[in-house]
């Protein structure tokens, strides 16, 4: 079979990987690259997202195989094929994970998106399936490492995203969920021009525009998609801004103390000049003036110590 590369994934020309969930794509990219480096295996996707009619065409022969099993004509109806019309009452998933799902479906901590699929069929690029030893290695090391799982134990080729693995992909347009809500709150706290976002958990055009504004400020590509690299750059920028603001505050405090010292020095000098010019002045008045001078010197010494 000839392969093409779409969305950074080696796949069959007919395979629809364009409509896979972006987080799922990020996990597949990472896992496949890791396996290639560590094991030397070149993997390829030969089935991705399916339209309803495609799933129906696969399901009807499966029903016929089941009937033959019931009649004793054949021993197994394998492989199992999901009914494209069945809606899981708990999760809201429609038919197979290969099918583009409705917006209300949410898999684990993946941001809910409308019209994306959550499953691929995968094998070696030379067309061979995984050996038992390779399946064991994948299950033990690579799939859990990159947030993937085989949801059908008997189908070694069928991979889906694990429910609550760490997120790898960027947040982008049309994403929804708590991660988007947190992102919106973060953007609102960031010092950029523009109206404050409504924190509703929906990554719309306004969130995209403010994301791009922040990306421009922190020196990242302004693609409107919030990645881990963007997050790291934003924190670096904010930390530098805090340090700079702290330095400015310290400088301002230093200027204020310097001005205060000048006023105190001038006051002390006037009092000492007065004492020298009027030696016949009342002793109690001289003592009062000298006490004030000593107080001024004490305050100045305190300020100098704080500056140091």
Buried (B, 14 or more C-beta within 10 A) or exposed (E): EEBEEBBEBBBBEEBBBEBBBBBBBBBBBBBBEBBBEEBEBEBBBBBBBBBEEBBBEBBEEBEEBBEBBEEEEBEEBEBBBBBBEEEEEEEBBBBBBBBBBEEEBBBBBBBBBEEBBBBBBBBBBEEEEBEEEBBEBBBEBBBEBBBBBBBBEEBBBBBBBBEEBEBBBBBBEBBBBEBBBEBBEBBBEBEBEEEEBEBEBBBBEBBBBBBBBBBEBBEBEBBBBBBEEBBEBBEEBBEEEEEEEEEEEEEEEEEEBEEEBEEBEEEBEEBEEEBEEEEEEEEEEBEEBBEBBEEBEEBBEEBEEEEE
